[in-house]
Amino acid sequence: MRADLKDYDAPSPLSYPSLIETALSSLAQPLSLDGFVSKVGSRALSDVSEVEVLQPVIWAGPELPPGFSERFFQFRDEQLGRGLLDVAFHHSTLVNFRAQLFLGGWFGRSRARRYFATALVPLYQRLLGPAIQREADVAYFKGRSVVGVARYIRGTEAVSAHLTHEKFAGSAPGPSGVKIWRAVLPAEELALSVNDLLTRFVAIQREMANLPWWRHLPVPGLFRAIDFSEHERSLVALLSEMGDVRNRISQLRDSGTISTREAEFLDALHAYASALQQAVEALREISRKLHLRSQGSASYDWASYKEDHTELAALERNYISLGGHLNVLFAALKQ
């Protein structure tokens, strides 16, 4: 994806912690979308729900059940960075909130990890009480009739804040945050896993795309070249997880315990995951070549780089188109 978040900046900045607090005070309250936007600050949010080039970022899995609506916004915190917000309403009630923040600039990944541990988790603790479960990169909370997830998105420069009213959450945290709306079917659980992998892939891709070409080579006495081997390691780990998820999809599809509609949905989900894996593999190969270039190899020139990105863009369009079909099948699964 070649989208640059600054192309869609809202006129005014906001405070990321204040955004989270505003969402918490608004959950399950009678409040329209316009009312929520006004509460946050209409000049602080830029609606990007229909921006085509951002669809790989804001793809949020299968369509919502009847009575629900969802919108996506961009925001920026002058001290921290830019972010993407998605909010879901049940009629005129806010029931789900997720805000991903991308801490760009020098040492973006280390900044994101540090912000997660020293700012985001303490904020959740103050708002919702002690974590009910804590892992290295994620913490789960429950309090004030809200289920919350604070997360550092592994291998990226991003953190995520997720809040869901407990009436619309499942009984346990899920791989992409909270199990939204109700307890999910096994097929839906796998769809959430695929969406989590997509989120992490897009975050790595954005981090790489925002680096200018001249940063791929070291300048003696000024700075070291970007360590693209770290990107490559993250993508290799992602590919390994993708292989595991695809195997789980196949096992469930062949288990004989699911309906015909579920089997059709799983076939489409497997095709989507396979197409996404091809895009991840293409980005991994770009990262490998950039790493070699950063070590002094002259074999990877600008023309080759552009050619590889053209191929990657085609792979992106493929999995995006399959995602549309996946949504149709998911809707049929609910009937």
Secondary structure as GFF3:
##gff-version 3
##sequence-region A 1 335
A	DSSP	three_ten_helix	5	8	.	.	.	ID=ss1
A	DSSP	alpha_helix	16	26	.	.	.	ID=ss2
A	DSSP	alpha_helix	33	40	.	.	.	ID=ss3
A	DSSP	three_ten_helix	42	44	.	.	.	ID=ss4
A	DSSP	beta_strand	46	47	.	.	.	ID=ss5
A	DSSP	three_ten_helix	52	54	.	.	.	ID=ss6
A	DSSP	alpha_helix	55	58	.	.	.	ID=ss7
A	DSSP	beta_strand	68	77	.	.	.	ID=ss8
A	DSSP	beta_strand	81	90	.	.	.	ID=ss9
A	DSSP	beta_strand	93	102	.	.	.	ID=ss10
A	DSSP	alpha_helix	108	115	.	.	.	ID=ss11
A	DSSP	pi_helix	116	120	.	.	.	ID=ss12
A	DSSP	alpha_helix	121	128	.	.	.	ID=ss13
A	DSSP	beta_strand	133	134	.	.	.	ID=ss14
A	DSSP	beta_strand	138	143	.	.	.	ID=ss15
A	DSSP	beta_strand	146	152	.	.	.	ID=ss16
A	DSSP	beta_strand	158	165	.	.	.	ID=ss17
A	DSSP	three_ten_helix	166	168	.	.	.	ID=ss18
A	DSSP	beta_strand	169	174	.	.	.	ID=ss19
A	DSSP	beta_strand	177	180	.	.	.	ID=ss20
A	DSSP	alpha_helix	186	209	.	.	.	ID=ss21
A	DSSP	three_ten_helix	213	216	.	.	.	ID=ss22
A	DSSP	alpha_helix	228	253	.	.	.	ID=ss23
A	DSSP	alpha_helix	260	294	.	.	.	ID=ss24
A	DSSP	alpha_helix	302	333	.	.	.	ID=ss25
###
